[in-house]
Amino acid sequence: MQRENSDRISNLPDSLLTHILSLLDTRVAAQTCILSKRWHNLWTFVPSLCFNFFEFSGDAERFNNFVSSFLRLRDGASSLHAFQLDYYWACTSATETYVSIVRTWIVYALEHKVKCLRITLPVTSTIPDCVFICDSLEELHLNFVSWKITETDIVCLPKLRKLVLLNLFIPEYFIKIILSGSPSLETLGLLGCTIESHSISLHSVKSLSIVQCKYINQSLPLSISAPCLEYLMLSHHWSNIVLKDISKLTKVKIFSADNFDFLSEISGCQVLEISIDNLISLQRKPKKCSTYYNLKHLTIDSMCTYCHFPAWSSFLKYCPNLTSLCLEHSDDYCQVEDGCNNEEEHQIMWQDKQFPCQRLKTIEIINSGHNQKSLEHLQQLLLEWANQTKGLQIILSERSLSHFALFF
């Protein structure tokens, strides 16, 4: 019996189809209107919108016309979950006109009770003040924008749970009024920002990421008080940072931090991802290293497992209750001219190395290099360690996600 052709996708309910369309770029979603009568108006009910200037080959007029027309034709009664605008126009005589148009788009999103707002604009553009007085916003991302609110203005974002600021200059007053007006804030991300404040109090924040930021006043310590903080990520050089009230901190990621006192302050964490640079610094000043009694899971990033063996193996002595260890191996970080192939050097370096963590159950080596010789030497060492403990599992993984496991 011949199977009848049927359009199974078009037979799906509207709610599911509009959800699928919301996963596409909004321009593509709108183009589905030509598929059939069934699809003619579906795009007008899409709950998540994403407008990307690069989809229009840098033609600002076409982009402006499309976004304005889309919002005008969209079903005004349907809910709006997310609104993302990525717009990078060159500074021209029309800049003021573009800023005015963009403001109407943002106001549209806010009037339709948007929950997630992501805005990327040229630094010359200013977002409307109503962005900071919105009772529906739960997530806000601002990239390269500017604002007119001052320290005397009021911020009221009662439902805001996540705030991400990218590539911005953040005055001291801005942090204070944003935090005071966002009582439900749980996640704060600062990426590529210049921070003026020397003291930040995060009363409700559970997750904090500070990535590639600059601190404008290096002569004073940056003090962060976060009694509810559970996750912390720091990237870049923070030589003068003080953490207070972090008793709930359990998971930490650190890259290129040289502050030994700071490393002691996080010694109560259970999960730690750390750069090999940190461990090399600690190896030079072992008296500065605290014991991580609560640490269960440790990841060491971007290193040659041979060249950096003394640094990472020495740190394990300070992790007596460690149960899992992940080593990210790469030839790019090899410091030996012959590529870690010197048998005699390996024997000298690894002789009499006792297993430092008796409770360790899993060691995973994630390999993104091509020098198998250094990995073979590492396997020999791990086999010796495995003979000193019961139940140690060693996993060798490739970046391609293919892997195999050895059980002891």
Secondary structure, 3 states (H helix, E strand, C coil): CCCCCCCCCCCCCHHHHHHHHHCCCHHHHHHHHHCCHHHCCHHHHCCEEEEEHHHHCCCHHHHHHHHHHHHHHCCCCCCCCEEEEECCCCCCCCHHHHHHHHHHHHHHHHHCCCCEEEEECCCCCECCHHHHECCCCCEEEEECCECCCCCCCCCECCCCCEEEEECCEECHHHHHHHHHCCCCCCEEEEECCEECCCEEECCCCCEEEEECCEECCCCCCEEEECCCCCEEEEECCCCCEEEECCCCCCEEEEECCCCHHHHHHCCCCCEEEEEHHHHHHHHHCHHHCCCCCCCCEEEEEEECCCCCHHHHHHHHHHCCCCCEEEEEECHHHCCCCCCCCCHHHHHHHHCCCCCCCCCCCEEEEEECCCCHHHHHHHHHHHHHHHCCCCCCEEEEEECCCCEEEEEC
